[in-house]
Amino acid sequence: MFALRLYHGDVSLENYLNKKAKKGYTLTQMTPFLLFPVLPMIFYQFKKDPAHPCRYRVDSRQVESQDLDDYLTLYQDDGWQLFRDNYAKRITQSRIFYTLDPQKLALFSDEDSNLKNRLAQARLQLKSAFLVAFLFIIGSLLFPLSQTPVTSLGHFILKYLYHLMAFALCVAAFINYFYWRYRCHHYQKNQL
Amino acid sequence: MKKSPLSEQSFYILLALIDEPLHGYGIIKRVKELSQGMIVLAAGTLYGAIEKLKNQQMIELDHLEDDGKRKVYRLTPQGLAKLNEDYLRLAQLHHVASQLLKTKEEV
C-alpha cells in the first residue's frame, strides 16, 4: 500500500504511523515526494502484516555522531528498533523507532523527558516552517499568480496565496512551539 | 556541582553505579531491581538522564564495550558526594517527619 501525505510535525507523523499499524499496516519505506519539492510531502510504503502489529515512536533528540551507536544500542536493548528505511530525513530530522513488544508503550518514562521531546519536535517543525515559507515567497516572486490590481477578496486571496500560506504555516508552527514551551515551563515550575 | 536535590530517578541511577560500572541497559535493570520494580526507566528517559549526570560530572565514561557500541559509566567522587549529601538530607527529613507523624498519631 502506498500513501502520500503532507508532513506537518512529528506528533502527527507518529499518530499517523500508529493509526496505520492498528489497521495492520507496517511501514516499509519513507521517501520525499520530489515531484513538488516546495512542499514537505512524504511518500509512504506499507505492507499488510496484521500478525505483527508495530508501535511507533518518534524521538527528536539531537545525537552527536560519536554517540549514535551507544544511543541506538540502548534503545535496541530496551526493545525499540530504529526504522532505517527513512529516506525523507531532509523533511523529518527525527528518528522513528518501532517495537513489536505490546508491553512497550513509550520511549520516555517521565513527563519531563516527554515534554522536552515534544518541545524539540516543535522546534524542528518551526525551522521547517521557516524554510517552507521562504520557498513559498521565492515561488511567489518567480511564478506570480496574478499581476493585475486586486478587485475582490477572492482575487486578493488568489494573488497573495503563496504569502498567505507562508504566513499561516509560520503562525501555526509558532503557536505549536510556544504551546509546548509553556507546557515545559509550567511543568518545571510545578516541580519546585 | 548543582545544589538542588536529585530527582528520584537520578538518585536511583547513581545508586545503581555504586557497586560497579554499568552500561545503559545495565542501569535500567539495576534500577528496576533496586526499586523493586517501582521505577522502570525507559530508554529515552535514561539517555537524557545520563547526559545530564555526565554534564554535572556525577558520572563519567569508564570504558566501551561491544566494539564501541555500548558506553559503560562509573560514579565519580562528585557523584558519590552528592549521593551522600542527598541521603543525609532525606534521612533528616525522614527523622523529622516520622517524629511529627508519630506525635500526631498518638494525639
Interface residues (C-beta under 8 A of the other chain):
Chain A: D59 R61 D67 D69 D70 Y71 T73 L74 Y75 D77 D78 W80 A106 L107 F108 S109 D110 S113 K116 N117
Chain B: Q9 H23 G24 Y25 I28 V40 L41 A42 A43 G44 T45 L46 Y47 G48 A49 D66 G68 K69 R70 K71
